[in-house]
Amino acid sequence: MKQKNWQEIKSMSDKELIAKLGEIEEKYYKLKFRNSTAPVKNPLEIRELRKTIARVKTLLAEQKKGK
């Protein structure tokens, strides 16, 4: 993940993070389904999306703990 994107995600509010998480998860599942039917051009994108989902979930947990 590019540093600029990571800084943007870290500065988001809870509601924005939840919306972003839903968007990323939807993209991940669609890409994973497409990959099961026919190989995608860039399979590393699946891994990167999975890591981004984990990062966003971690941020949400940290923000919950902080409150």
N, CA, C and O atoms as a Maestro MAE file, in Angstrom:
{
 s_m_m2io_version
 :::
 2.0.0
}

f_m_ct {
 s_m_title
 :::
 protein
 m_atom[268] {
  # First column is atom index #
  i_m_mmod_type
  r_m_x_coord
  r_m_y_coord
  r_m_z_coord
  i_m_residue_number
  s_m_chain_name
  s_m_pdb_residue_name
  s_m_pdb_atom_name
  i_m_atomic_number
  :::
  1 25 0.850 -1.173 0.000 1 A "MET " " N  " 7
  2 3 0.000 0.000 0.000 1 A "MET " " CA " 6
  3 2 0.892 1.231 0.000 1 A "MET " " C  " 6
  4 15 1.865 1.308 0.750 1 A "MET " " O  " 8
  5 25 0.560 2.167 -0.826 2 A "LYS " " N  " 7
  6 3 1.342 3.386 -0.898 2 A "LYS " " CA " 6
  7 2 1.175 4.186 0.387 2 A "LYS " " C  " 6
  8 15 0.112 4.189 1.007 2 A "LYS " " O  " 8
  9 25 2.248 4.861 0.768 3 A "GLN " " N  " 7
  10 3 2.253 5.624 2.007 3 A "GLN " " CA " 6
  11 2 1.162 6.694 2.012 3 A "GLN " " C  " 6
  12 15 0.549 6.953 3.048 3 A "GLN " " O  " 8
  13 25 0.921 7.313 0.862 4 A "LYS " " N  " 7
  14 3 -0.088 8.369 0.784 4 A "LYS " " CA " 6
  15 2 -1.478 7.800 1.086 4 A "LYS " " C  " 6
  16 15 -2.248 8.404 1.832 4 A "LYS " " O  " 8
  17 25 -1.797 6.638 0.508 5 A "ASN " " N  " 7
  18 3 -3.097 6.016 0.764 5 A "ASN " " CA " 6
  19 2 -3.238 5.638 2.231 5 A "ASN " " C  " 6
  20 15 -4.310 5.797 2.815 5 A "ASN " " O  " 8
  21 25 -2.174 5.143 2.822 6 A "TRP " " N  " 7
  22 3 -2.213 4.734 4.215 6 A "TRP " " CA " 6
  23 2 -2.476 5.938 5.119 6 A "TRP " " C  " 6
  24 15 -3.241 5.835 6.079 6 A "TRP " " O  " 8
  25 25 -1.857 7.067 4.825 7 A "GLN " " N  " 7
  26 3 -2.088 8.270 5.623 7 A "GLN " " CA " 6
  27 2 -3.529 8.754 5.494 7 A "GLN " " C  " 6
  28 15 -4.113 9.244 6.460 7 A "GLN " " O  " 8
  29 25 -4.098 8.615 4.300 8 A "GLU " " N  " 7
  30 3 -5.498 8.997 4.090 8 A "GLU " " CA " 6
  31 2 -6.414 8.102 4.919 8 A "GLU " " C  " 6
  32 15 -7.350 8.584 5.556 8 A "GLU " " O  " 8
  33 25 -6.143 6.809 4.909 9 A "ILE " " N  " 7
  34 3 -6.980 5.864 5.649 9 A "ILE " " CA " 6
  35 2 -6.869 6.118 7.153 9 A "ILE " " C  " 6
  36 15 -7.872 6.051 7.862 9 A "ILE " " O  " 8
  37 25 -5.672 6.406 7.643 10 A "LYS " " N  " 7
  38 3 -5.478 6.654 9.076 10 A "LYS " " CA " 6
  39 2 -6.220 7.904 9.545 10 A "LYS " " C  " 6
  40 15 -6.604 7.997 10.711 10 A "LYS " " O  " 8
  41 25 -6.423 8.860 8.644 11 A "SER " " N  " 7
  42 3 -7.063 10.108 9.054 11 A "SER " " CA " 6
  43 2 -8.591 10.065 8.929 11 A "SER " " C  " 6
  44 15 -9.255 11.058 9.228 11 A "SER " " O  " 8
  45 25 -9.157 8.943 8.496 12 A "MET " " N  " 7
  46 3 -10.603 8.828 8.316 12 A "MET " " CA " 6
  47 2 -11.316 8.631 9.655 12 A "MET " " C  " 6
  48 15 -10.734 8.151 10.628 12 A "MET " " O  " 8
  49 25 -12.589 9.014 9.673 13 A "SER " " N  " 7
  50 3 -13.406 8.807 10.864 13 A "SER " " CA " 6
  51 2 -13.939 7.371 10.864 13 A "SER " " C  " 6
  52 15 -13.735 6.622 9.908 13 A "SER " " O  " 8
  53 25 -14.623 7.001 11.947 14 A "ASP " " N  " 7
  54 3 -15.173 5.648 12.064 14 A "ASP " " CA " 6
  55 2 -16.139 5.321 10.934 14 A "ASP " " C  " 6
  56 15 -16.054 4.254 10.324 14 A "ASP " " O  " 8
  57 25 -17.044 6.231 10.661 15 A "LYS " " N  " 7
  58 3 -18.049 5.991 9.621 15 A "LYS " " CA " 6
  59 2 -17.396 5.854 8.254 15 A "LYS " " C  " 6
  60 15 -17.784 5.002 7.455 15 A "LYS " " O  " 8
  61 25 -16.415 6.687 7.993 16 A "GLU " " N  " 7
  62 3 -15.708 6.606 6.713 16 A "GLU " " CA " 6
  63 2 -14.943 5.293 6.591 16 A "GLU " " C  " 6
  64 15 -14.906 4.685 5.521 16 A "GLU " " O  " 8
  65 25 -14.331 4.858 7.695 17 A "LEU " " N  " 7
  66 3 -13.598 3.593 7.685 17 A "LEU " " CA " 6
  67 2 -14.526 2.410 7.430 17 A "LEU " " C  " 6
  68 15 -14.178 1.492 6.688 17 A "LEU " " O  " 8
  69 25 -15.696 2.434 8.039 18 A "ILE " " N  " 7
  70 3 -16.660 1.348 7.843 18 A "ILE " " CA " 6
  71 2 -17.122 1.311 6.391 18 A "ILE " " C  " 6
  72 15 -17.251 0.237 5.803 18 A "ILE " " O  " 8
  73 25 -17.371 2.485 5.815 19 A "ALA " " N  " 7
  74 3 -17.771 2.556 4.406 19 A "ALA " " CA " 6
  75 2 -16.642 2.065 3.502 19 A "ALA " " C  " 6
  76 15 -16.883 1.319 2.552 19 A "ALA " " O  " 8
  77 25 -15.431 2.476 3.792 20 A "LYS " " N  " 7
  78 3 -14.265 2.060 3.006 20 A "LYS " " CA " 6
  79 2 -14.062 0.556 3.115 20 A "LYS " " C  " 6
  80 15 -13.730 -0.103 2.130 20 A "LYS " " O  " 8
  81 25 -14.261 0.013 4.315 21 A "LEU " " N  " 7
  82 3 -14.120 -1.426 4.529 21 A "LEU " " CA " 6
  83 2 -15.127 -2.200 3.688 21 A "LEU " " C  " 6
  84 15 -14.778 -3.203 3.065 21 A "LEU " " O  " 8
  85 25 -16.361 -1.744 3.668 22 A "GLY " " N  " 7
  86 3 -17.385 -2.402 2.853 22 A "GLY " " CA " 6
  87 2 -17.034 -2.367 1.376 22 A "GLY " " C  " 6
  88 15 -17.229 -3.347 0.657 22 A "GLY " " O  " 8
  89 25 -16.520 -1.243 0.934 23 A "GLU " " N  " 7
  90 3 -16.133 -1.074 -0.471 23 A "GLU " " CA " 6
  91 2 -14.973 -2.016 -0.838 23 A "GLU " " C  " 6
  92 15 -14.995 -2.668 -1.882 23 A "GLU " " O  " 8
  93 25 -13.978 -2.070 0.027 24 A "ILE " " N  " 7
  94 3 -12.811 -2.921 -0.236 24 A "ILE " " CA " 6
  95 2 -13.191 -4.386 -0.189 24 A "ILE " " C  " 6
  96 15 -12.740 -5.168 -1.026 24 A "ILE " " O  " 8
  97 25 -14.026 -4.780 0.792 25 A "GLU " " N  " 7
  98 3 -14.443 -6.180 0.890 25 A "GLU " " CA " 6
  99 2 -15.232 -6.610 -0.338 25 A "GLU " " C  " 6
  100 15 -15.059 -7.726 -0.830 25 A "GLU " " O  " 8
  101 25 -16.098 -5.732 -0.835 26 A "GLU " " N  " 7
  102 3 -16.874 -6.051 -2.029 26 A "GLU " " CA " 6
  103 2 -15.947 -6.254 -3.233 26 A "GLU " " C  " 6
  104 15 -16.118 -7.191 -4.012 26 A "GLU " " O  " 8
  105 25 -14.976 -5.369 -3.367 27 A "LYS " " N  " 7
  106 3 -14.015 -5.487 -4.464 27 A "LYS " " CA " 6
  107 2 -13.206 -6.782 -4.337 27 A "LYS " " C  " 6
  108 15 -12.928 -7.448 -5.334 27 A "LYS " " O  " 8
  109 25 -12.832 -7.129 -3.106 28 A "TYR " " N  " 7
  110 3 -12.063 -8.353 -2.841 28 A "TYR " " CA " 6
  111 2 -12.859 -9.597 -3.243 28 A "TYR " " C  " 6
  112 15 -12.332 -10.477 -3.924 28 A "TYR " " O  " 8
  113 25 -14.114 -9.670 -2.827 29 A "TYR " " N  " 7
  114 3 -14.916 -10.855 -3.130 29 A "TYR " " CA " 6
  115 2 -15.194 -10.986 -4.624 29 A "TYR " " C  " 6
  116 15 -15.209 -12.094 -5.158 29 A "TYR " " O  " 8
  117 25 -15.413 -9.860 -5.297 30 A "LYS " " N  " 7
  118 3 -15.626 -9.902 -6.745 30 A "LYS " " CA " 6
  119 2 -14.365 -10.384 -7.465 30 A "LYS " " C  " 6
  120 15 -14.435 -11.204 -8.380 30 A "LYS " " O  " 8
  121 25 -13.226 -9.869 -7.042 31 A "LEU " " N  " 7
  122 3 -11.964 -10.256 -7.656 31 A "LEU " " CA " 6
  123 2 -11.654 -11.723 -7.379 31 A "LEU " " C  " 6
  124 15 -11.166 -12.439 -8.253 31 A "LEU " " O  " 8
  125 25 -11.940 -12.160 -6.165 32 A "LYS " " N  " 7
  126 3 -11.706 -13.557 -5.807 32 A "LYS " " CA " 6
  127 2 -12.604 -14.487 -6.625 32 A "LYS " " C  " 6
  128 15 -12.165 -15.554 -7.055 32 A "LYS " " O  " 8
  129 25 -13.844 -14.090 -6.838 33 A "PHE " " N  " 7
  130 3 -14.769 -14.890 -7.644 33 A "PHE " " CA " 6
  131 2 -14.305 -14.948 -9.095 33 A "PHE " " C  " 6
  132 15 -14.308 -16.012 -9.715 33 A "PHE " " O  " 8
  133 25 -13.903 -13.789 -9.633 34 A "ARG " " N  " 7
  134 3 -13.400 -13.760 -11.011 34 A "ARG " " CA " 6
  135 2 -12.169 -14.639 -11.163 34 A "ARG " " C  " 6
  136 15 -11.990 -15.295 -12.189 34 A "ARG " " O  " 8
  137 25 -11.326 -14.650 -10.146 35 A "ASN " " N  " 7
  138 3 -10.109 -15.451 -10.191 35 A "ASN " " CA " 6
  139 2 -10.431 -16.943 -10.177 35 A "ASN " " C  " 6
  140 15 -9.691 -17.734 -10.762 35 A "ASN " " O  " 8
  141 25 -11.501 -17.335 -9.531 36 A "SER " " N  " 7
  142 3 -11.864 -18.751 -9.485 36 A "SER " " CA " 6
  143 2 -12.412 -19.237 -10.823 36 A "SER " " C  " 6
  144 15 -12.289 -20.417 -11.152 36 A "SER " " O  " 8
  145 25 -13.015 -18.336 -11.596 37 A "THR " " N  " 7
  146 3 -13.547 -18.730 -12.904 37 A "THR " " CA " 6
  147 2 -12.483 -18.646 -13.987 37 A "THR " " C  " 6
  148 15 -12.398 -19.525 -14.845 37 A "THR " " O  " 8
  149 25 -11.682 -17.607 -13.953 38 A "ALA " " N  " 7
  150 3 -10.594 -17.438 -14.915 38 A "ALA " " CA " 6
  151 2 -9.487 -16.623 -14.236 38 A "ALA " " C  " 6
  152 15 -9.785 -15.668 -13.519 38 A "ALA " " O  " 8
  153 25 -8.243 -16.976 -14.447 39 A "PRO " " N  " 7
  154 3 -7.152 -16.255 -13.771 39 A "PRO " " CA " 6
  155 2 -7.161 -14.756 -14.091 39 A "PRO " " C  " 6
  156 15 -7.344 -14.349 -15.238 39 A "PRO " " O  " 8
  157 25 -6.960 -13.962 -13.062 40 A "VAL " " N  " 7
  158 3 -6.886 -12.512 -13.254 40 A "VAL " " CA " 6
  159 2 -5.471 -12.139 -13.693 40 A "VAL " " C  " 6
  160 15 -4.527 -12.906 -13.507 40 A "VAL " " O  " 8
  161 25 -5.344 -10.950 -14.279 41 A "LYS " " N  " 7
  162 3 -4.039 -10.532 -14.786 41 A "LYS " " CA " 6
  163 2 -3.031 -10.307 -13.668 41 A "LYS " " C  " 6
  164 15 -1.852 -10.632 -13.807 41 A "LYS " " O  " 8
  165 25 -3.509 -9.745 -12.550 42 A "ASN " " N  " 7
  166 3 -2.606 -9.431 -11.448 42 A "ASN " " CA " 6
  167 2 -3.097 -10.112 -10.169 42 A "ASN " " C  " 6
  168 15 -3.867 -9.512 -9.420 42 A "ASN " " O  " 8
  169 25 -2.673 -11.342 -9.902 43 A "PRO " " N  " 7
  170 3 -3.143 -12.036 -8.710 43 A "PRO " " CA " 6
  171 2 -2.647 -11.422 -7.391 43 A "PRO " " C  " 6
  172 15 -3.210 -11.687 -6.329 43 A "PRO " " O  " 8
  173 25 -1.603 -10.611 -7.466 44 A "LEU " " N  " 7
  174 3 -1.101 -9.962 -6.251 44 A "LEU " " CA " 6
  175 2 -2.087 -8.922 -5.722 44 A "LEU " " C  " 6
  176 15 -2.022 -8.538 -4.554 44 A "LEU " " O  " 8
  177 25 -2.989 -8.474 -6.574 45 A "GLU " " N  " 7
  178 3 -4.001 -7.511 -6.144 45 A "GLU " " CA " 6
  179 2 -4.905 -8.123 -5.077 45 A "GLU " " C  " 6
  180 15 -5.355 -7.427 -4.167 45 A "GLU " " O  " 8
  181 25 -5.171 -9.430 -5.191 46 A "ILE " " N  " 7
  182 3 -5.997 -10.124 -4.200 46 A "ILE " " CA " 6
  183 2 -5.316 -10.063 -2.838 46 A "ILE " " C  " 6
  184 15 -5.959 -9.771 -1.830 46 A "ILE " " O  " 8
  185 25 -4.032 -10.335 -2.812 47 A "ARG " " N  " 7
  186 3 -3.275 -10.308 -1.560 47 A "ARG " " CA " 6
  187 2 -3.260 -8.903 -0.969 47 A "ARG " " C  " 6
  188 15 -3.435 -8.728 0.237 47 A "ARG " " O  " 8
  189 25 -3.052 -7.907 -1.819 48 A "GLU " " N  " 7
  190 3 -3.004 -6.527 -1.352 48 A "GLU " " CA " 6
  191 2 -4.347 -6.079 -0.772 48 A "GLU " " C  " 6
  192 15 -4.384 -5.374 0.237 48 A "GLU " " O  " 8
  193 25 -5.448 -6.486 -1.406 49 A "LEU " " N  " 7
  194 3 -6.771 -6.148 -0.876 49 A "LEU " " CA " 6
  195 2 -7.001 -6.804 0.481 49 A "LEU " " C  " 6
  196 15 -7.554 -6.187 1.391 49 A "LEU " " O  " 8
  197 25 -6.577 -8.049 0.609 50 A "ARG " " N  " 7
  198 3 -6.738 -8.763 1.876 50 A "ARG " " CA " 6
  199 2 -5.959 -8.057 2.988 50 A "ARG " " C  " 6
  200 15 -6.448 -7.937 4.111 50 A "ARG " " O  " 8
  201 25 -4.762 -7.597 2.676 51 A "LYS " " N  " 7
  202 3 -3.958 -6.881 3.665 51 A "LYS " " CA " 6
  203 2 -4.577 -5.530 4.019 51 A "LYS " " C  " 6
  204 15 -4.538 -5.110 5.176 51 A "LYS " " O  " 8
  205 25 -5.142 -4.859 3.035 52 A "THR " " N  " 7
  206 3 -5.789 -3.569 3.277 52 A "THR " " CA " 6
  207 2 -7.002 -3.751 4.181 52 A "THR " " C  " 6
  208 15 -7.247 -2.933 5.069 52 A "THR " " O  " 8
  209 25 -7.760 -4.821 3.957 53 A "ILE " " N  " 7
  210 3 -8.916 -5.125 4.814 53 A "ILE " " CA " 6
  211 2 -8.449 -5.309 6.251 53 A "ILE " " C  " 6
  212 15 -9.065 -4.786 7.180 53 A "ILE " " O  " 8
  213 25 -7.369 -6.045 6.434 54 A "ALA " " N  " 7
  214 3 -6.838 -6.275 7.783 54 A "ALA " " CA " 6
  215 2 -6.383 -4.965 8.422 54 A "ALA " " C  " 6
  216 15 -6.602 -4.747 9.614 54 A "ALA " " O  " 8
  217 25 -5.759 -4.101 7.643 55 A "ARG " " N  " 7
  218 3 -5.297 -2.815 8.182 55 A "ARG " " CA " 6
  219 2 -6.465 -1.946 8.639 55 A "ARG " " C  " 6
  220 15 -6.414 -1.331 9.704 55 A "ARG " " O  " 8
  221 25 -7.510 -1.901 7.826 56 A "VAL " " N  " 7
  222 3 -8.674 -1.083 8.171 56 A "VAL " " CA " 6
  223 2 -9.358 -1.646 9.417 56 A "VAL " " C  " 6
  224 15 -9.766 -0.887 10.296 56 A "VAL " " O  " 8
  225 25 -9.484 -2.964 9.496 57 A "LYS " " N  " 7
  226 3 -10.096 -3.573 10.679 57 A "LYS " " CA " 6
  227 2 -9.258 -3.298 11.925 57 A "LYS " " C  " 6
  228 15 -9.809 -3.079 13.003 57 A "LYS " " O  " 8
  229 25 -7.941 -3.306 11.787 58 A "THR " " N  " 7
  230 3 -7.064 -3.006 12.904 58 A "THR " " CA " 6
  231 2 -7.253 -1.561 13.359 58 A "THR " " C  " 6
  232 15 -7.323 -1.288 14.557 58 A "THR " " O  " 8
  233 25 -7.334 -0.643 12.406 59 A "LEU " " N  " 7
  234 3 -7.567 0.770 12.764 59 A "LEU " " CA " 6
  235 2 -8.883 0.949 13.495 59 A "LEU " " C  " 6
  236 15 -8.959 1.690 14.475 59 A "LEU " " O  " 8
  237 25 -9.937 0.261 13.013 60 A "LEU " " N  " 7
  238 3 -11.234 0.348 13.682 60 A "LEU " " CA " 6
  239 2 -11.152 -0.166 15.119 60 A "LEU " " C  " 6
  240 15 -11.722 0.437 16.028 60 A "LEU " " O  " 8
  241 25 -10.449 -1.270 15.322 61 A "ALA " " N  " 7
  242 3 -10.299 -1.821 16.663 61 A "ALA " " CA " 6
  243 2 -9.510 -0.872 17.557 61 A "ALA " " C  " 6
  244 15 -9.859 -0.689 18.724 61 A "ALA " " O  " 8
  245 25 -8.456 -0.269 17.027 62 A "GLU " " N  " 7
  246 3 -7.658 0.679 17.808 62 A "GLU " " CA " 6
  247 2 -8.473 1.906 18.192 62 A "GLU " " C  " 6
  248 15 -8.371 2.408 19.312 62 A "GLU " " O  " 8
  249 25 -9.281 2.383 17.251 63 A "GLN " " N  " 7
  250 3 -10.114 3.556 17.549 63 A "GLN " " CA " 6
  251 2 -11.176 3.227 18.588 63 A "GLN " " C  " 6
  252 15 -11.514 4.064 19.425 63 A "GLN " " O  " 8
  253 25 -11.697 2.016 18.533 64 A "LYS " " N  " 7
  254 3 -12.688 1.606 19.537 64 A "LYS " " CA " 6
  255 2 -12.056 1.532 20.922 64 A "LYS " " C  " 6
  256 15 -12.654 1.958 21.911 64 A "LYS " " O  " 8
  257 25 -10.849 0.991 20.984 65 A "LYS " " N  " 7
  258 3 -10.147 0.875 22.241 65 A "LYS " " CA " 6
  259 2 -9.817 2.248 22.827 65 A "LYS " " C  " 6
  260 15 -9.881 2.453 24.039 65 A "LYS " " O  " 8
  261 25 -9.465 3.179 21.944 66 A "GLY " " N  " 7
  262 3 -9.076 4.514 22.377 66 A "GLY " " CA " 6
  263 2 -10.213 5.325 22.950 66 A "GLY " " C  " 6
  264 15 -9.982 6.253 23.725 66 A "GLY " " O  " 8
  265 25 -11.436 4.992 22.584 67 A "LYS " " N  " 7
  266 3 -12.590 5.786 23.040 67 A "LYS " " CA " 6
  267 2 -13.059 5.371 24.380 67 A "LYS " " C  " 6
  268 15 -14.018 5.940 24.901 67 A "LYS " " O  " 8
  :::
 }
 m_bond[267] {
  # First column is bond index #
  i_m_from
  i_m_to
  i_m_order
  :::
  1 1 2 1
  2 2 3 1
  3 3 4 2
  4 3 5 1
  5 5 6 1
  6 6 7 1
  7 7 8 2
  8 7 9 1
  9 9 10 1
  10 10 11 1
  11 11 12 2
  12 11 13 1
  13 13 14 1
  14 14 15 1
  15 15 16 2
  16 15 17 1
  17 17 18 1
  18 18 19 1
  19 19 20 2
  20 19 21 1
  21 21 22 1
  22 22 23 1
  23 23 24 2
  24 23 25 1
  25 25 26 1
  26 26 27 1
  27 27 28 2
  28 27 29 1
  29 29 30 1
  30 30 31 1
  31 31 32 2
  32 31 33 1
  33 33 34 1
  34 34 35 1
  35 35 36 2
  36 35 37 1
  37 37 38 1
  38 38 39 1
  39 39 40 2
  40 39 41 1
  41 41 42 1
  42 42 43 1
  43 43 44 2
  44 43 45 1
  45 45 46 1
  46 46 47 1
  47 47 48 2
  48 47 49 1
  49 49 50 1
  50 50 51 1
  51 51 52 2
  52 51 53 1
  53 53 54 1
  54 54 55 1
  55 55 56 2
  56 55 57 1
  57 57 58 1
  58 58 59 1
  59 59 60 2
  60 59 61 1
  61 61 62 1
  62 62 63 1
  63 63 64 2
  64 63 65 1
  65 65 66 1
  66 66 67 1
  67 67 68 2
  68 67 69 1
  69 69 70 1
  70 70 71 1
  71 71 72 2
  72 71 73 1
  73 73 74 1
  74 74 75 1
  75 75 76 2
  76 75 77 1
  77 77 78 1
  78 78 79 1
  79 79 80 2
  80 79 81 1
  81 81 82 1
  82 82 83 1
  83 83 84 2
  84 83 85 1
  85 85 86 1
  86 86 87 1
  87 87 88 2
  88 87 89 1
  89 89 90 1
  90 90 91 1
  91 91 92 2
  92 91 93 1
  93 93 94 1
  94 94 95 1
  95 95 96 2
  96 95 97 1
  97 97 98 1
  98 98 99 1
  99 99 100 2
  100 99 101 1
  101 101 102 1
  102 102 103 1
  103 103 104 2
  104 103 105 1
  105 105 106 1
  106 106 107 1
  107 107 108 2
  108 107 109 1
  109 109 110 1
  110 110 111 1
  111 111 112 2
  112 111 113 1
  113 113 114 1
  114 114 115 1
  115 115 116 2
  116 115 117 1
  117 117 118 1
  118 118 119 1
  119 119 120 2
  120 119 121 1
  121 121 122 1
  122 122 123 1
  123 123 124 2
  124 123 125 1
  125 125 126 1
  126 126 127 1
  127 127 128 2
  128 127 129 1
  129 129 130 1
  130 130 131 1
  131 131 132 2
  132 131 133 1
  133 133 134 1
  134 134 135 1
  135 135 136 2
  136 135 137 1
  137 137 138 1
  138 138 139 1
  139 139 140 2
  140 139 141 1
  141 141 142 1
  142 142 143 1
  143 143 144 2
  144 143 145 1
  145 145 146 1
  146 146 147 1
  147 147 148 2
  148 147 149 1
  149 149 150 1
  150 150 151 1
  151 151 152 2
  152 151 153 1
  153 153 154 1
  154 154 155 1
  155 155 156 2
  156 155 157 1
  157 157 158 1
  158 158 159 1
  159 159 160 2
  160 159 161 1
  161 161 162 1
  162 162 163 1
  163 163 164 2
  164 163 165 1
  165 165 166 1
  166 166 167 1
  167 167 168 2
  168 167 169 1
  169 169 170 1
  170 170 171 1
  171 171 172 2
  172 171 173 1
  173 173 174 1
  174 174 175 1
  175 175 176 2
  176 175 177 1
  177 177 178 1
  178 178 179 1
  179 179 180 2
  180 179 181 1
  181 181 182 1
  182 182 183 1
  183 183 184 2
  184 183 185 1
  185 185 186 1
  186 186 187 1
  187 187 188 2
  188 187 189 1
  189 189 190 1
  190 190 191 1
  191 191 192 2
  192 191 193 1
  193 193 194 1
  194 194 195 1
  195 195 196 2
  196 195 197 1
  197 197 198 1
  198 198 199 1
  199 199 200 2
  200 199 201 1
  201 201 202 1
  202 202 203 1
  203 203 204 2
  204 203 205 1
  205 205 206 1
  206 206 207 1
  207 207 208 2
  208 207 209 1
  209 209 210 1
  210 210 211 1
  211 211 212 2
  212 211 213 1
  213 213 214 1
  214 214 215 1
  215 215 216 2
  216 215 217 1
  217 217 218 1
  218 218 219 1
  219 219 220 2
  220 219 221 1
  221 221 222 1
  222 222 223 1
  223 223 224 2
  224 223 225 1
  225 225 226 1
  226 226 227 1
  227 227 228 2
  228 227 229 1
  229 229 230 1
  230 230 231 1
  231 231 232 2
  232 231 233 1
  233 233 234 1
  234 234 235 1
  235 235 236 2
  236 235 237 1
  237 237 238 1
  238 238 239 1
  239 239 240 2
  240 239 241 1
  241 241 242 1
  242 242 243 1
  243 243 244 2
  244 243 245 1
  245 245 246 1
  246 246 247 1
  247 247 248 2
  248 247 249 1
  249 249 250 1
  250 250 251 1
  251 251 252 2
  252 251 253 1
  253 253 254 1
  254 254 255 1
  255 255 256 2
  256 255 257 1
  257 257 258 1
  258 258 259 1
  259 259 260 2
  260 259 261 1
  261 261 262 1
  262 262 263 1
  263 263 264 2
  264 263 265 1
  265 265 266 1
  266 266 267 1
  267 267 268 2
  :::
 }
}
